[in-house]
Every structure is written in C-alpha cells, then in structure tokens.
Amino acid sequence: MTLKTALDQVFQTEDNQLLDDDVINGRMFEIIRRLSSDEAYALIDEAVQYLLNAQDSNVIYHTIQLISSLYGISGTTELTELFEARQSYIDRYVERYGDKACNDALKMLKRDLNIAKI
C-alpha cells in the first residue's frame, strides 16, 4: 500500500466525511508506529507530495504533523530532495490553502529542521 492510499484512508470515512482529530491521530499513529528511521525518511517526499495535493486545511495540518513525525523518527534534520527544492512553494501553498493552525505547524516544522526564517 502506498502512503497516498494509506492517507486517503486516514482522512475519509465510508460516506466521505472528514473525521475528528482523535480518529485521524490514531490512524496516523498506525501508519508510523513500526517504521524504521530509514523507512520514515524514505516516506517524507511522498508525504510532501500528498501535502501539495491537499486543499482541506485539516488534511494539510495533519500532513504537516506527519512530516514532522517522519523527520522525528528518521532522527535527522537533513532535508529530502523534494522538501528542499519545494520549500518556498510549500510556504506559499500552506499560506493559500491552510489556516492559522497549518501555518503554525509549518513554522514549528521548519524550526525543528533549522530552516525557520528569523
């Protein structure tokens, strides 16, 4: 199963309604709980791509949180090729489609990765 398929399942119910945060967080945990550091790092670009296709602020927020978790599990702040190449676009995308919580989550992720603007 691809990460996209797993995330599609995280965010949707049978009647295509979005779930509450507790259910989403539980499902996200099921995706990441057994990942090795290498596996987590390898999934970051897929999560970034998923982020850049989301237009719902709740999905954007939780995908940023997932990216943060994947970096945490990987044990590195080394940016993936896609994340590094698309940093400015990610900023603009989250600004356009996200809400305050999304922007705050992105700022925190960037701070954790030592790429926050001062």
Helices and strands as residue ranges (DSSP letters): H 3-11, H 21-32, H 37-51, H 57-74, H 81-85, H 87-97, H 100-112
